[in-house]
């Protein structure tokens, strides 16, 4: 008789453990978040109406390269004052023009920030940055 009481004393109630598992499951389901995309890319889709085909104009790109101690506008070395005048003129013509700023990895951050401030100050809206190796 003594042996049966020992076996009953060793049994662990499972209902409490099942309750904890269900609570954890509910917690993880409620706190789960979907991944948000890192970048929002604008996609130009063709219109469904084939009769309303509009001639697409070629996107104009303005390239600025930032190197240590030197700034190139469309591949031509320029001073910051000269670039400011040229950018102001081009921004008045087309403020929606895309500006690609290519920066050398060795260039100072302050030089890049100065060019970004300059582009934003003259009115350009589409600024893109990429690094040069």
C-alpha positions in Angstrom: 0.0 0.0 0.0 2.8 2.4 0.8 4.2 2.2 -2.8 0.9 3.4 -4.4 0.9 6.6 -2.3 4.4 7.4 -3.4 3.5 7.2 -7.1 0.4 9.4 -6.6 2.6 12.0 -4.7 5.1 12.2 -7.7 2.5 13.1 -10.3 2.6 16.7 -11.5 -0.6 18.5 -12.3 -0.5 19.4 -16.0 -3.5 21.8 -16.0 -1.4 24.7 -14.6 1.4 24.1 -17.2 -1.1 24.0 -20.0 -2.6 27.3 -18.8 0.9 28.9 -18.9 1.5 27.6 -22.4 -1.8 29.0 -23.7 -1.1 32.4 -22.0 2.3 32.6 -23.7 0.8 31.6 -27.0 -1.8 34.4 -26.7 0.9 36.9 -25.7 3.1 36.2 -28.7 0.1 36.3 -31.1 -1.0 39.7 -29.8 2.5 41.2 -29.7 3.5 40.0 -33.2 4.2 42.9 -35.6 4.5 42.6 -39.4 7.7 43.7 -40.9 7.6 47.2 -42.3 9.4 47.8 -45.6 12.7 49.6 -45.3 12.2 51.9 -48.2 9.2 53.1 -50.1 9.9 52.9 -53.8 7.8 54.8 -56.3 6.8 52.6 -59.2 5.4 54.1 -62.4 2.9 51.7 -63.9 1.6 52.0 -67.4 -1.9 53.2 -67.8 -4.5 50.5 -68.6 -5.9 52.5 -71.4 -3.7 51.9 -74.5 -5.3 54.8 -76.4 -4.2 57.3 -73.8 -0.5 56.6 -74.3 1.4 59.7 -73.4 4.9 60.2 -74.6 7.3 59.7 -71.8 9.9 62.4 -71.4 13.4 61.2 -70.5 14.2 61.8 -66.9 16.8 64.4 -66.5 19.5 63.6 -64.0 21.9 66.1 -62.4 25.0 64.5 -61.1 27.2 66.0 -58.4 30.3 64.2 -57.2 31.8 65.0 -53.8 35.5 64.1 -53.4 37.9 65.1 -50.6 38.4 68.9 -51.2 36.7 68.8 -54.6 33.2 69.0 -56.0 32.3 67.9 -59.6 29.1 69.1 -61.3 28.3 66.8 -64.3 31.9 65.7 -64.3 33.4 69.3 -64.3 35.2 70.5 -61.2 33.6 73.6 -59.8 33.8 75.9 -56.8 31.0 75.9 -54.2 29.9 79.4 -55.2 29.8 78.5 -58.9 27.8 75.3 -58.1 25.3 77.3 -56.0 24.6 79.7 -58.9 24.2 76.9 -61.4 22.0 74.9 -59.1 19.8 77.9 -58.3 19.4 78.4 -62.1 18.6 74.8 -62.8 16.2 74.6 -59.8 14.2 77.5 -61.2 13.9 75.7 -64.6 12.8 72.4 -63.1 12.5 71.9 -59.3 11.4 68.2 -59.9 14.7 67.3 -61.6 16.4 64.4 -59.9 19.7 65.1 -58.3 22.2 62.3 -57.7 24.9 63.1 -55.3 27.8 60.6 -55.5 30.2 60.9 -52.6 33.6 59.4 -52.2 34.1 57.3 -49.1 37.1 59.4 -48.2 35.2 62.7 -48.4 34.3 64.5 -45.2 30.7 64.3 -44.1 30.6 68.1 -43.7 31.3 68.4 -47.5 28.3 66.1 -48.3 26.0 67.9 -45.8 27.0 71.3 -47.4 26.0 70.0 -50.9 22.8 68.5 -49.5 21.9 71.8 -47.8 22.7 73.7 -51.0 20.5 71.5 -53.1 17.6 71.7 -50.6 18.1 75.4 -50.2 17.8 76.2 -54.0 14.6 74.1 -54.2 15.4 70.6 -55.4 12.9 68.0 -54.1 14.4 64.7 -55.4 17.8 64.1 -53.9 19.5 60.8 -54.0 22.9 59.8 -52.4 25.2 57.0 -53.4 28.8 56.2 -52.5 31.7 55.8 -54.8 34.4 53.2 -54.2 
